Amino acid sequence: MSSPARAPPGGFTFSIVEGSFANVIGFEPGDRFPAVADGQWIFLAPLPAGQHVIRFQSTTDNPDFQLDVTYHLTVGGEDGDDDD
């Protein structure tokens, strides 16, 4: 099992640039400190060969934001194909 991702002690500087997604959800360009990003973003057991769909969703109230992401994955067999 892997360790979770951890921000450095005290956080880090997060730079928001003009035209970025952060602007779309209401943040002005500039540096933000401290910023942190801790946690397991996704942790899966090894998937068997074949087709898989992974979907995750998130919403916030301030600013109003919704996220709905779907990944369609193809996992090959030991020899690189999915005919096993």
C-alpha positions, -999 to +999 in steps of 0.1 A: +000+000+000+013+034-009+016+064+015-008+093+010+004+124-008+014+151+017+021+188+014+054+200+028+053+213+064+039+248+064+023+244+030+035+257-004+028+286-027+001+280-053+002+303-083-030+310-101-024+322-137-047+343-159-069+320-180-067+290-157-095+269-145-092+286-111-103+318-127-134+300-141-145+291-106-139+326-092-103+329-081-082+359-093-047+354-106-019+356-081+000+336-055-017+319-026+002+309+006-002+286+024-017+260+001-020+223+010-030+192-009-031+161+013-047+128+007-052+098-015-066+110-047-075+075-058-063+042-047-073+010-065-064-026-062-048-039-094-076-043-120-080-075-140-076-074-178-106-060-196-127-029-198-134-007-167-152+025-159-142+048-130-164+077-123-161+103-095-182+134-087-178+164-064-198+196-056-191+227-036-214+256-026-188+284-025-181+290-054-208+269-070-188+241-087-196+206-099-172+180-112-182+148-129-153+128-144-155+094-161-125+073-171-128+044-195-099+021-190-086-009-209-063-031-189-042-055-209-031-090-200+004-100-189+017-100-225+002-065-232-031-076-248-065-082-233-071-116-249-061-136-217 
